[in-house]
Amino acid sequence: MAKTASPALLAGALATALTLGPAGAARAQGDDPEQAARYRVCMDLAETAPDEAVEAAQTWADLGGSDPARHCAAVALMRLGHYEVAAQEMETLAASLEPAYAHLQIPILIQSAQAWLEAGKIDRAYAVQTTALAREPNNIELLVDRSFTAAEVGNYEAAIADLDRALANAPNRADILVLRASAYRYLDQPDAALADVEAALRLDPRNAEGHLERGNLRRLAGDEAGAREDWLQVTRLAPDSPAAADAQDNLAKLDVKVE
């Protein structure tokens, strides 16, 4: 059979994880270029040397670094694998931001939810994402994130509802169409799934995840030649990707002969 574990909805646990980068750093520190530069350096360090970033952020906080210093420290803790501690710190920080940093609330809540997911606290992640969506109901990446979380517990109906909302705001996002196709496949709605993935591939013919998903659907429909064609295309389009690894696995299973 075609591979059906871990649909595209579940891929990339930190797909939308972000540091705020230079623009965000500048906003976080208002018109103070020195503070903006310090924030940028700290966030870069959180990615490259998170243990050093924790110490740097604490020193900065002691010198008045305020909310951006706490955010940097939490991101560093997340990168060090202290997911639950980081998630709680980010959630607390998002709820207590000073007015000057209120614009950081949604990005921090997104990261908090991702950290809760990494900690295995799926219900908490979903709750944080729901809180964030109450503030920005049309945030496309938040809707996609919450669809991942719903899919983690097999609630594909809820995942589809979020992806419907995301597509209402971004109808030409091929990647979201592929995610919804995966969810439809798991609900045993192959016609809806195929319609989505075909639409995705019309928008983006080189979408590797789209070819992987269409291969899955073709195999389930008994079209082994079509499935093979799609899975081989995945390996050509993105040879070093997780999608290619899944496609290779599917091709190997397709070639197994039962005696």
Contacts in CASP RR format, 6 or more apart in sequence:
PFRMAT RR
TARGET T0000
AUTHOR 0000-0000-0000
METHOD contacts of the structure
MODEL  1
MAKTASPALLAGALATALTLGPAGAARAQGDDPEQAARYRVCMDLAETAP
DEAVEAAQTWADLGGSDPARHCAAVALMRLGHYEVAAQEMETLAASLEPA
YAHLQIPILIQSAQAWLEAGKIDRAYAVQTTALAREPNNIELLVDRSFTA
AEVGNYEAAIADLDRALANAPNRADILVLRASAYRYLDQPDAALADVEAA
LRLDPRNAEGHLERGNLRRLAGDEAGAREDWLQVTRLAPDSPAAADAQDN
LAKLDVKVE
1 219 0 8 1.000
1 220 0 8 1.000
1 253 0 8 1.000
2 215 0 8 1.000
2 216 0 8 1.000
2 218 0 8 1.000
2 219 0 8 1.000
2 220 0 8 1.000
2 227 0 8 1.000
2 250 0 8 1.000
2 253 0 8 1.000
2 254 0 8 1.000
3 216 0 8 1.000
3 246 0 8 1.000
3 249 0 8 1.000
3 250 0 8 1.000
3 253 0 8 1.000
4 185 0 8 1.000
4 186 0 8 1.000
4 216 0 8 1.000
4 220 0 8 1.000
6 246 0 8 1.000
7 151 0 8 1.000
7 179 0 8 1.000
7 182 0 8 1.000
7 183 0 8 1.000
7 185 0 8 1.000
7 186 0 8 1.000
7 213 0 8 1.000
8 178 0 8 1.000
8 179 0 8 1.000
8 181 0 8 1.000
8 182 0 8 1.000
8 209 0 8 1.000
8 210 0 8 1.000
8 212 0 8 1.000
8 213 0 8 1.000
9 147 0 8 1.000
9 148 0 8 1.000
9 151 0 8 1.000
9 156 0 8 1.000
9 159 0 8 1.000
9 179 0 8 1.000
9 182 0 8 1.000
9 183 0 8 1.000
10 148 0 8 1.000
10 151 0 8 1.000
10 152 0 8 1.000
11 209 0 8 1.000
11 242 0 8 1.000
11 243 0 8 1.000
12 148 0 8 1.000
12 242 0 8 1.000
13 114 0 8 1.000
13 117 0 8 1.000
13 118 0 8 1.000
13 148 0 8 1.000
14 114 0 8 1.000
14 118 0 8 1.000
15 144 0 8 1.000
15 145 0 8 1.000
15 148 0 8 1.000
16 110 0 8 1.000
16 114 0 8 1.000
16 141 0 8 1.000
16 144 0 8 1.000
16 145 0 8 1.000
17 110 0 8 1.000
17 111 0 8 1.000
17 114 0 8 1.000
18 107 0 8 1.000
18 110 0 8 1.000
18 111 0 8 1.000
19 43 0 8 1.000
19 44 0 8 1.000
19 46 0 8 1.000
19 47 0 8 1.000
19 75 0 8 1.000
20 27 0 8 1.000
20 28 0 8 1.000
20 39 0 8 1.000
20 43 0 8 1.000
20 104 0 8 1.000
20 107 0 8 1.000
21 40 0 8 1.000
21 43 0 8 1.000
22 36 0 8 1.000
22 40 0 8 1.000
24 39 0 8 1.000
25 36 0 8 1.000
25 37 0 8 1.000
25 39 0 8 1.000
25 40 0 8 1.000
25 43 0 8 1.000
25 68 0 8 1.000
26 33 0 8 1.000
26 36 0 8 1.000
27 103 0 8 1.000
28 36 0 8 1.000
28 39 0 8 1.000
28 67 0 8 1.000
28 68 0 8 1.000
28 71 0 8 1.000
28 101 0 8 1.000
28 104 0 8 1.000
29 35 0 8 1.000
29 36 0 8 1.000
29 38 0 8 1.000
29 39 0 8 1.000
29 68 0 8 1.000
30 36 0 8 1.000
30 100 0 8 1.000
35 65 0 8 1.000
35 68 0 8 1.000
38 60 0 8 1.000
38 65 0 8 1.000
39 68 0 8 1.000
39 72 0 8 1.000
42 53 0 8 1.000
42 56 0 8 1.000
42 57 0 8 1.000
42 60 0 8 1.000
42 68 0 8 1.000
42 69 0 8 1.000
42 72 0 8 1.000
43 53 0 8 1.000
43 72 0 8 1.000
43 75 0 8 1.000
45 52 0 8 1.000
45 53 0 8 1.000
45 56 0 8 1.000
45 72 0 8 1.000
45 76 0 8 1.000
46 53 0 8 1.000
46 57 0 8 1.000
46 72 0 8 1.000
46 75 0 8 1.000
46 76 0 8 1.000
46 79 0 8 1.000
47 75 0 8 1.000
47 79 0 8 1.000
50 75 0 8 1.000
50 76 0 8 1.000
50 77 0 8 1.000
50 79 0 8 1.000
50 80 0 8 1.000
51 76 0 8 1.000
51 80 0 8 1.000
53 72 0 8 1.000
53 73 0 8 1.000
53 75 0 8 1.000
53 76 0 8 1.000
53 79 0 8 1.000
54 73 0 8 1.000
54 76 0 8 1.000
54 77 0 8 1.000
54 80 0 8 1.000
56 72 0 8 1.000
57 69 0 8 1.000
57 70 0 8 1.000
57 72 0 8 1.000
57 73 0 8 1.000
57 76 0 8 1.000
58 69 0 8 1.000
58 73 0 8 1.000
60 69 0 8 1.000
60 72 0 8 1.000
61 69 0 8 1.000
61 70 0 8 1.000
61 73 0 8 1.000
66 98 0 8 1.000
66 101 0 8 1.000
67 93 0 8 1.000
67 97 0 8 1.000
67 98 0 8 1.000
67 101 0 8 1.000
67 104 0 8 1.000
68 101 0 8 1.000
68 104 0 8 1.000
70 89 0 8 1.000
70 93 0 8 1.000
71 90 0 8 1.000
71 93 0 8 1.000
71 104 0 8 1.000
71 108 0 8 1.000
73 89 0 8 1.000
74 86 0 8 1.000
74 89 0 8 1.000
74 90 0 8 1.000
74 93 0 8 1.000
74 108 0 8 1.000
74 111 0 8 1.000
75 86 0 8 1.000
75 111 0 8 1.000
77 85 0 8 1.000
77 86 0 8 1.000
77 89 0 8 1.000
78 86 0 8 1.000
78 87 0 8 1.000
78 90 0 8 1.000
78 111 0 8 1.000
78 114 0 8 1.000
78 115 0 8 1.000
78 118 0 8 1.000
81 118 0 8 1.000
83 115 0 8 1.000
83 116 0 8 1.000
83 118 0 8 1.000
83 119 0 8 1.000
83 120 0 8 1.000
84 115 0 8 1.000
84 116 0 8 1.000
84 119 0 8 1.000
84 121 0 8 1.000
86 112 0 8 1.000
86 115 0 8 1.000
87 112 0 8 1.000
87 113 0 8 1.000
87 115 0 8 1.000
87 116 0 8 1.000
87 118 0 8 1.000
87 119 0 8 1.000
87 121 0 8 1.000
87 124 0 8 1.000
87 125 0 8 1.000
87 128 0 8 1.000
88 112 0 8 1.000
90 108 0 8 1.000
90 109 0 8 1.000
90 111 0 8 1.000
90 112 0 8 1.000
90 115 0 8 1.000
91 109 0 8 1.000
91 112 0 8 1.000
91 128 0 8 1.000
93 108 0 8 1.000
94 104 0 8 1.000
94 105 0 8 1.000
94 108 0 8 1.000
94 109 0 8 1.000
94 112 0 8 1.000
97 104 0 8 1.000
97 105 0 8 1.000
97 108 0 8 1.000
105 132 0 8 1.000
105 135 0 8 1.000
106 132 0 8 1.000
106 135 0 8 1.000
106 136 0 8 1.000
106 139 0 8 1.000
106 142 0 8 1.000
109 128 0 8 1.000
109 129 0 8 1.000
109 131 0 8 1.000
109 132 0 8 1.000
110 129 0 8 1.000
110 132 0 8 1.000
110 141 0 8 1.000
110 142 0 8 1.000
110 145 0 8 1.000
112 128 0 8 1.000
113 125 0 8 1.000
113 126 0 8 1.000
113 128 0 8 1.000
113 129 0 8 1.000
113 132 0 8 1.000
113 145 0 8 1.000
113 146 0 8 1.000
113 149 0 8 1.000
114 125 0 8 1.000
114 145 0 8 1.000
116 122 0 8 1.000
116 124 0 8 1.000
116 125 0 8 1.000
116 128 0 8 1.000
117 125 0 8 1.000
117 148 0 8 1.000
117 149 0 8 1.000
117 152 0 8 1.000
122 149 0 8 1.000
122 152 0 8 1.000
122 153 0 8 1.000
125 149 0 8 1.000
126 146 0 8 1.000
126 149 0 8 1.000
126 150 0 8 1.000
129 142 0 8 1.000
129 145 0 8 1.000
129 146 0 8 1.000
129 149 0 8 1.000
130 146 0 8 1.000
132 139 0 8 1.000
132 142 0 8 1.000
133 139 0 8 1.000
133 142 0 8 1.000
133 143 0 8 1.000
133 146 0 8 1.000
136 142 0 8 1.000
137 165 0 8 1.000
138 165 0 8 1.000
138 169 0 8 1.000
140 166 0 8 1.000
140 169 0 8 1.000
140 170 0 8 1.000
140 173 0 8 1.000
140 176 0 8 1.000
143 162 0 8 1.000
143 163 0 8 1.000
143 165 0 8 1.000
143 166 0 8 1.000
144 162 0 8 1.000
144 163 0 8 1.000
144 166 0 8 1.000
144 176 0 8 1.000
144 179 0 8 1.000
146 162 0 8 1.000
147 158 0 8 1.000
147 159 0 8 1.000
147 160 0 8 1.000
147 162 0 8 1.000
147 163 0 8 1.000
147 166 0 8 1.000
147 179 0 8 1.000
147 183 0 8 1.000
148 159 0 8 1.000
150 156 0 8 1.000
150 158 0 8 1.000
150 159 0 8 1.000
150 162 0 8 1.000
151 159 0 8 1.000
151 183 0 8 1.000
151 186 0 8 1.000
154 186 0 8 1.000
156 183 0 8 1.000
156 184 0 8 1.000
156 186 0 8 1.000
156 187 0 8 1.000
157 187 0 8 1.000
159 179 0 8 1.000
159 180 0 8 1.000
159 183 0 8 1.000
160 180 0 8 1.000
160 183 0 8 1.000
160 184 0 8 1.000
160 187 0 8 1.000
163 176 0 8 1.000
163 179 0 8 1.000
163 180 0 8 1.000
163 183 0 8 1.000
164 180 0 8 1.000
166 173 0 8 1.000
166 176 0 8 1.000
167 173 0 8 1.000
167 176 0 8 1.000
167 177 0 8 1.000
167 180 0 8 1.000
170 176 0 8 1.000
172 203 0 8 1.000
174 199 0 8 1.000
174 200 0 8 1.000
174 201 0 8 1.000
174 203 0 8 1.000
174 204 0 8 1.000
174 207 0 8 1.000
174 210 0 8 1.000
175 200 0 8 1.000
175 204 0 8 1.000
175 207 0 8 1.000
175 209 0 8 1.000
177 196 0 8 1.000
177 197 0 8 1.000
177 199 0 8 1.000
177 200 0 8 1.000
177 203 0 8 1.000
178 196 0 8 1.000
178 197 0 8 1.000
178 200 0 8 1.000
178 207 0 8 1.000
178 209 0 8 1.000
178 210 0 8 1.000
178 213 0 8 1.000
180 196 0 8 1.000
181 192 0 8 1.000
181 193 0 8 1.000
181 194 0 8 1.000
181 196 0 8 1.000
181 197 0 8 1.000
181 200 0 8 1.000
181 210 0 8 1.000
181 213 0 8 1.000
181 217 0 8 1.000
182 193 0 8 1.000
182 213 0 8 1.000
184 190 0 8 1.000
184 192 0 8 1.000
184 193 0 8 1.000
184 196 0 8 1.000
185 193 0 8 1.000
185 213 0 8 1.000
185 216 0 8 1.000
185 217 0 8 1.000
185 220 0 8 1.000
190 217 0 8 1.000
190 220 0 8 1.000
190 221 0 8 1.000
193 213 0 8 1.000
193 217 0 8 1.000
194 214 0 8 1.000
194 217 0 8 1.000
197 210 0 8 1.000
197 213 0 8 1.000
197 214 0 8 1.000
197 217 0 8 1.000
198 214 0 8 1.000
200 207 0 8 1.000
200 210 0 8 1.000
201 207 0 8 1.000
201 210 0 8 1.000
201 211 0 8 1.000
201 214 0 8 1.000
206 237 0 8 1.000
208 233 0 8 1.000
208 234 0 8 1.000
208 237 0 8 1.000
208 238 0 8 1.000
208 241 0 8 1.000
208 243 0 8 1.000
208 244 0 8 1.000
209 243 0 8 1.000
211 230 0 8 1.000
211 231 0 8 1.000
211 233 0 8 1.000
211 234 0 8 1.000
211 237 0 8 1.000
211 243 0 8 1.000
211 247 0 8 1.000
212 230 0 8 1.000
212 231 0 8 1.000
212 234 0 8 1.000
212 243 0 8 1.000
212 246 0 8 1.000
212 247 0 8 1.000
212 250 0 8 1.000
214 230 0 8 1.000
215 226 0 8 1.000
215 227 0 8 1.000
215 230 0 8 1.000
215 231 0 8 1.000
215 250 0 8 1.000
216 227 0 8 1.000
216 250 0 8 1.000
218 224 0 8 1.000
218 226 0 8 1.000
218 227 0 8 1.000
218 230 0 8 1.000
219 227 0 8 1.000
219 250 0 8 1.000
219 254 0 8 1.000
224 254 0 8 1.000
227 250 0 8 1.000
227 254 0 8 1.000
228 251 0 8 1.000
228 254 0 8 1.000
230 247 0 8 1.000
231 247 0 8 1.000
231 248 0 8 1.000
231 250 0 8 1.000
231 251 0 8 1.000
231 254 0 8 1.000
232 247 0 8 1.000
232 251 0 8 1.000
234 241 0 8 1.000
234 243 0 8 1.000
234 244 0 8 1.000
234 246 0 8 1.000
234 247 0 8 1.000
235 244 0 8 1.000
235 247 0 8 1.000
235 248 0 8 1.000
238 244 0 8 1.000
END
